[in-house]
Amino acid sequence: MSEQVRTGDVKAVLSEMSDGALAVAIGRFQQDALAEAYRRHAGAVFGLARRLLTDHARAEEIVQEVFVRLWNEPDRFDPERGTMRSFLLANAHGRAVDLIRSEASRRRREEREAAETADAGYDIAREVWDLALAGHVRDAMETLQEGERSAIELAYFGGLTYREAAEQLGEAEGTVKSRIRSGLKKLRAELTDSGITVGSGTE
Amino acid sequence: MSHVDDRGDSYDIDELLGAYALDAVDDDERNRVEDYLAINPKAAEEVRQHREVATMLAFTGMDAPEGIWSKIENEIEATAPAPGPELAKVFAMERRESAAPVATDHRSRRTQTWLLGAAAALALLVAGAVLVAGIRPDAGGDPLADALAAAEADRDSIRTELVADGSDAVAVGVIDQDGHGYLDATALPQLGADQTYQLWGVIAENGDVVSLGILGSQPELETFSVDSAVAALAVTIEQSPGVISDGNPDGAFVGTF
């Protein structure tokens, strides 16, 4: 048996592992398992971080940070509480938001945004347009009321708190808070109705 | 559930769950929500669902730029975990619903005194000895079983049967020339919930006994890797979640190469 075939066997095994099994393997210091998790999810993590930070280099740092943390603390991921992708994206989002909310980061970001078009960064469809999933996500987003859509976009992709989003939108804080929640519930229902099983995929 | 915020206004904490899931709350609100989630599974499930929806929104299908993985590799190699309790960590895994010990011929027993003798001077090495997740041998496709079969068929691989005094069960260990190891432990009897099997290797060069990982109470087909020649494998029965050194020799399954 050639080395290539043997290596291929291991990779084939890993490629078919569930996220939970990958986390087990990572917990046992199996670097190939981390590589497989990276292969599955790094693109999404990078895409979200770059969207939030509008900074390629810092988005790369977020990716590195998120996966190194998965290596060091794999038991933080509980497959019964969601997919690995969701877990990693939540980590990346939280870290990116921390950066955004620091004053220095905010200042740099505002300077960059000032040089860009006014509405850049607030079009979800542009980011996911080229995917089969994009159509379903776009359709689901269009079923939301404008206020719900704006609140979710500002909070998730803008990194704003609901209070900051409310100020930017000129709405009451309670209204924006409720719209984020109701909008997410509607999105889930719409995606489910479209045949998308939210939270089931790893690829 | 109603709360009073720092402005003295009453609010329903459930209304914060969406904003919390998107990291759109301040630190004080985050703490309050997390306290709430700890006692309210329904709310925790709602947050989980919101985050999965957000995952769909974030799905870009793009690849991460080249070069990041190399940086990650360098960082984790530079901060490789030192031998310690991490080794004994046990993760929940899907297991077969019932044990199915395989009947085997009664075999002559190798003495397990090596383990007793070695236990007093165990130098536990973790680096280079890792175990990956088990996969059910009866799972569809079962690529790991295929990999084991291929390794067994390879003339450059080494193979041993691990047996124990007082037990007819036999585990099979195979290590290929690249150090990829396979342990078919499906025949080992299921242990109680407070016990776990633990796999050990004896390094040929110096006799050091290395823990290769925790197998759980009902091991199946497992893989591991070693970066040194191994003279023997042993599976001991330990109190969960396993031990760092000095494996329990009682009832140990031992096989030499």
Contacts between the chains, C-beta under 8 A, distances in Angstrom:
chain1	res1	chain2	res2	distance
A	1	B	150	6.0
A	1	B	151	7.9
A	1	B	153	7.6
A	1	B	154	4.7
A	1	B	156	7.9
A	1	B	176	7.7
A	3	B	178	6.4
A	5	B	150	7.5
A	6	B	147	8.0
A	6	B	150	7.5
A	6	B	151	7.5
A	6	B	154	8.0
A	6	B	176	6.0
A	6	B	178	5.8
A	6	B	180	6.3
A	7	B	178	7.8
A	9	B	143	7.2
A	9	B	146	7.2
A	9	B	147	4.0
A	9	B	150	6.3
A	9	B	180	8.0
A	10	B	147	7.0
A	10	B	180	6.3
A	10	B	223	7.6
A	12	B	143	5.0
A	12	B	147	7.6
A	13	B	132	7.9
A	13	B	135	7.1
A	13	B	143	5.0
A	13	B	144	5.1
A	13	B	147	6.1
A	13	B	223	7.3
A	14	B	132	7.8
A	16	B	141	6.7
A	16	B	143	5.8
A	17	B	133	6.4
A	17	B	135	7.4
A	18	B	94	8.0
A	20	B	92	7.7
A	20	B	93	7.2
A	20	B	94	7.5
A	21	B	93	7.0
A	21	B	94	7.9
A	21	B	133	4.1
A	21	B	135	7.1
A	22	B	133	7.3
A	23	B	91	6.7
A	24	B	91	4.5
A	24	B	93	5.8
A	24	B	132	7.7
A	24	B	133	4.0
A	25	B	132	4.1
A	25	B	133	4.5
A	27	B	89	5.9
A	27	B	91	5.4
A	28	B	130	5.2
A	28	B	131	4.5
A	28	B	132	6.1
A	28	B	133	7.5
A	28	B	213	5.4
A	29	B	80	7.8
A	29	B	81	6.8
A	29	B	126	7.4
A	29	B	130	4.3
A	30	B	130	5.1
A	30	B	131	7.4
A	30	B	132	4.4
A	30	B	225	7.7
A	31	B	73	7.4
A	31	B	76	7.1
A	32	B	132	7.6
A	33	B	132	6.2
A	33	B	133	7.6
A	34	B	72	7.6
A	34	B	76	7.3
A	35	B	69	7.1
A	38	B	64	7.6
A	38	B	69	5.9
A	38	B	72	7.0
A	42	B	63	7.5
A	42	B	64	3.8
A	42	B	68	6.8
A	42	B	69	7.5
A	43	B	60	6.8
A	43	B	61	6.9
A	43	B	62	4.8
A	43	B	63	4.6
A	43	B	64	5.1
A	44	B	55	7.7
A	44	B	58	6.1
A	44	B	59	5.8
A	44	B	60	6.3
A	44	B	61	7.9
A	44	B	62	7.9
A	45	B	64	7.1
A	46	B	62	6.9
A	46	B	63	8.0
A	46	B	64	4.2
A	46	B	65	6.8
A	46	B	68	7.5
A	47	B	58	6.6
A	47	B	59	7.9
A	47	B	60	3.4
A	47	B	61	8.0
A	47	B	62	5.0
A	48	B	58	4.3
A	48	B	60	7.5
A	51	B	58	7.6
A	51	B	60	7.9
A	56	B	65	7.4
A	60	B	64	7.8
A	60	B	65	6.2
A	60	B	67	7.8
A	60	B	68	5.3
A	60	B	71	7.9
A	63	B	64	5.6
A	63	B	68	5.2
A	64	B	68	5.8
A	64	B	71	5.3
A	64	B	72	5.5
A	64	B	75	6.9
A	67	B	72	5.2
A	68	B	72	5.9
A	68	B	75	5.2
A	68	B	76	6.1
A	68	B	79	7.8
A	71	B	72	7.7
A	71	B	76	4.9
A	72	B	76	7.8
A	72	B	79	7.3
A	72	B	81	7.6
A	74	B	91	7.7
A	75	B	89	6.5
A	75	B	91	6.6
A	81	B	44	7.7
A	81	B	48	5.7
A	82	B	48	4.9
A	82	B	51	6.1
A	82	B	52	6.0
A	83	B	52	6.8
A	83	B	55	6.9
A	85	B	55	5.5
A	86	B	48	7.8
A	86	B	51	5.0
A	86	B	52	5.1
A	86	B	54	7.7
A	86	B	55	4.4
A	89	B	51	7.7
A	89	B	54	7.0
A	89	B	55	5.3
A	89	B	58	5.4
A	90	B	23	7.9
A	90	B	51	5.4
A	90	B	54	7.8
A	93	B	22	7.5
A	93	B	23	5.5
A	93	B	54	7.5
A	93	B	58	7.8
A	94	B	23	5.2
A	97	B	23	4.6
A	124	B	57	5.9
A	127	B	60	5.3
A	128	B	57	7.7
A	128	B	59	6.2
A	128	B	60	6.1
A	128	B	61	7.3
A	130	B	61	6.7
A	131	B	59	6.8
A	131	B	60	7.6
A	131	B	61	4.5
A	133	B	56	7.0
A	133	B	59	5.9
A	133	B	61	7.8
A	137	B	56	6.0
A	137	B	57	6.3
A	137	B	59	7.6
A	152	B	22	7.2
A	152	B	57	7.7
A	155	B	19	6.4
A	155	B	22	4.5
A	155	B	23	7.8
A	155	B	24	3.7
A	156	B	22	4.7
A	156	B	24	7.5
A	156	B	54	5.8
A	156	B	57	6.5
A	156	B	58	7.8
A	159	B	23	7.6
A	160	B	24	6.5
A	161	B	19	7.4
A	161	B	24	5.0
A	161	B	25	6.1
A	161	B	26	5.7
A	162	B	19	4.3
A	162	B	24	4.7
A	162	B	25	6.8
A	163	B	26	7.3
A	165	B	24	6.8
A	174	B	11	7.1
A	174	B	15	7.3
A	177	B	15	5.4
A	177	B	16	6.3
A	177	B	18	7.4
A	177	B	19	5.4
A	178	B	15	5.5
A	180	B	18	4.0
A	180	B	19	5.0
A	180	B	22	6.5
A	180	B	24	6.6
A	181	B	14	8.0
A	181	B	15	6.1
A	181	B	16	8.0
A	181	B	17	6.0
A	181	B	18	3.1
A	181	B	19	7.1
A	181	B	50	7.6
A	182	B	18	7.5
A	183	B	18	7.3
A	184	B	18	4.9
A	184	B	21	7.0
A	184	B	22	7.9
A	184	B	49	7.8
A	184	B	50	4.6
A	184	B	53	5.1
A	184	B	54	7.4
A	185	B	18	7.7
A	187	B	53	5.0
A	187	B	56	7.7
A	187	B	57	7.7
A	188	B	49	5.9
A	188	B	50	7.8
A	188	B	52	7.6
A	188	B	53	4.8
A	191	B	53	7.2
A	191	B	56	6.3
A	196	B	56	7.1
A	198	B	49	7.3
A	198	B	52	4.9
A	198	B	53	5.8
A	198	B	55	7.9
A	198	B	56	6.0
A	199	B	48	7.7
A	199	B	49	7.3
A	199	B	52	3.3
A	199	B	55	7.0
